[in-house]
Amino acid sequence: MPYQDVKASAQAALGVISTATTDTKNRALIAISAALDSARDAVLLANAKDMEQGREAGLDAALLDRLALNPERVDAMIEGVRQIVALPDPVGEISQLRRRPSGIEVGLMRQPLGVIGIIYESRPNVTIDAAALCLKSGNACVLRGGSEAFHSNQAIAHCITAGLVEAGLPAGVVQVAPTADRDFVGAMIGGTDPLCDVIIPRGGKSLIARIADEARVPVIKHLDGNCHVYVDADACVERAMLILENSKTHRYGVCNAAESFLIHEALAAQVLPRLAAILSTHGVEIRGCERTCALIEGAQPANNDDWSTEYLAPIVAVKVVDGLDSAIAHINHYGSHHTDAIVSENYTTVRKFMRAVDSASVMANASTRFADGFEYGLGAEIGISTDRIHARGPVGLEGLTNQKWVVFGDGQVRT
Amino acid sequence: MPYQDVKASAQAALGVISTATTDTKNRALIAISAALDSARDAVLLANAKDMEQGREAGLDAALLDRLALNPERVDAMIEGVRQIVALPDPVGEISQLRRRPSGIEVGLMRQPLGVIGIIYESRPNVTIDAAALCLKSGNACVLRGGSEAFHSNQAIAHCITAGLVEAGLPAGVVQVAPTADRDFVGAMIGGTDPLCDVIIPRGGKSLIARIADEARVPVIKHLDGNCHVYVDADACVERAMLILENSKTHRYGVCNAAESFLIHEALAAQVLPRLAAILSTHGVEIRGCERTCALIEGAQPANNDDWSTEYLAPIVAVKVVDGLDSAIAHINHYGSHHTDAIVSENYTTVRKFMRAVDSASVMANASTRFADGFEYGLGAEIGISTDRIHARGPVGLEGLTNQKWVVFGDGQVRT
């Protein structure tokens, strides 16, 4: 199908889905989950084909693991769609409606962003998760997964189309790239007449950086998760130990895992040896500043790159700092504006940290691992944004909408 | 001054201004307005130099008019800054703070966007308006005006710096490009280490389109203002006449002036001859569809380009449509998603129009001319966005902020 047809189809579908009732959208989601339930065998068969080709092409084990579907993963996909049915629909909400001196009433109405393009890599579950979130928020979407997942994505696409049609919605509401052709990405993100209004890339940093660099339409993206925990002079040490351990070791390969610890010098001698003992039980390597290395036997000296590295591994950079201002300056300079936490019992210190740290999530006395759409009550997320405009942090249904101004008058004109 | 120094200066200043109290920011604004009041002669002298060079360079009359300052325009600049003092400060507002099942409290806190780059053309008043709005919203900014206004902008910059210093704030809070050099724009918007976090271009469409195309950082922008008024079958004809007249003829060169009228066929015979009579008193040229031309003597036939043109002139495109759906489809297809209005007394029709038209401002029974920061109660605006993400429509202080997540815990960790 030529790109122009995909665009025309998405635009026409957007006219329908953007004003569809919540009931209609939920009916479609239920029909999609039922279609997927009925098509388990076909989906697993298609996935087996991708896996076989992937093994032949020499894909590494991590990539093959992300690509693989099994009955449990299909269950999780079905359950994910059902959970989105239960979420409140943000579209149409009117807020701040106020009467102005001229007599007009002015407010803001939430509405879909438009045609959203999602560009992602091997995980086939993104196909259905992204489709369900876009659909519920009234957007049309064009999904372009990795070529290694082509057959899996086509099989899932078949279920999505069946569900849409059963609910009386146009198939153009969700279009899965009909080709593994790389030029399709170019058509989605740029050129003189881009297919999409907004692009959300999901996957490895290099993919995201490349899409963001090449896109000629707005991009909602996640780059690094270089998250910090700062242990203040007035920290409760027991809480600090739990939060440090959990932030680093609960899971290593996730964007909200801590990668750097900053320890106030007043507590360094007390905290660092205990921390080292805990981390050693997890096999976590410490890369420390000079003062850290003096207090922790076996710590490797950190170099300047360590302060800005997202390890996604059992490694942590540790620095002793002389106070709150140094900690804030370090985080705002070396951090990735994702999630940063303070451990402190001091009212004024916590207030200053919360205001001054410029990150999508700023936390007091809680593990960085809470930076998550489910934990925040969004229900589900399309991703976590590290951008400065539009939505920051976990992006749920509301982040897939914008607010337009609505004006209700009685014949008013400007004089 | 090398770009790196401008960047370092802006980053350091951001650390201060982003957490400054409203009182401090207001003191700086008052000091800036006083400095400008005292420096009237110097500013007018600098402007005279720009005007002389502009005349020598053969700038056209419209450009010279935008460039020119006089005592009244300086008064307006001073008054503009004072009005911003009176506006509420959006920074630090916490909303939606809710306790989650885990016991953490999660909410959203408003904070500045960062270092904002404003790239604009000849009007020197933008220098002070933009500086005041960025300062009040806690952002650092780098302002790059047109080379034709270089001396005027430097004289105004001098007043801004004096006011900042008097209030004890770093001069780096507002930096006016120290050079008329075009490479400076490149450093602001892109490269491997962009000077700015967000760019707001202001000026003609070609400047904005070029900046948006080249920028590697997010852009908040205004492109076209191709605004429509749709007169429905159930319109009050008297209201329709007033709104059509006001939307088109109140001012021609502004982005919220109507450029196209859509008239329901049921009212065409009644509305169009009266409309033609009114528009002829204003000397407005009508370019109509076939049915319009049949009802209005002297109307020129419209071609396809007319439906998407922002005339900014006494010209209007007029089309007879067969109903609401055609009107909505026409607006969403040919419009620029800026401001579009319906005139109708029908409850269901108005509701559908408000929901289905995908524009930054959607109006019922009011002139498109109301799409304005002052009329909406924002107090002042940095511009009107036609983007789909972040702020849409008039962008005031709130549009110069984002919301980060704040999490307050009592030692919670993920299990």
Interface residues (C-beta under 8 A of the other chain):
Chain A: G15 S18 T19 G92 R98 R100 S102 I104 V106 M109 Q111 L113 G114 D197 V198 D213 R216 P218 I220 C236 E238 R239 L242 I243 E245 N246 S247 H250 I328 A329 N332 A341 K352 M354 R355 A356 D358 S359 A360 S361 V362 M363 A364 N365 A366 S367 R369 F370 A371 E375 Y376 G377 D387 R388 I389 H390 R392 G393 P394 N402 Q403 K404 W405 V406 V407 F408 G409 D410 G411 Q412 V413 R414
Chain B: G15 S18 T19 G92 R98 R100 S102 I104 V106 M109 Q111 L113 G114 D197 V198 D213 R216 P218 I220 C236 E238 R239 L242 I243 E245 N246 S247 H250 I328 A329 N332 A341 K352 M354 R355 A356 D358 S359 A360 S361 V362 M363 A364 N365 A366 S367 R369 F370 A371 E375 Y376 G377 D387 R388 I389 H390 R392 G393 P394 N402 Q403 K404 W405 V406 V407 F408 G409 D410 G411 Q412 V413 R414
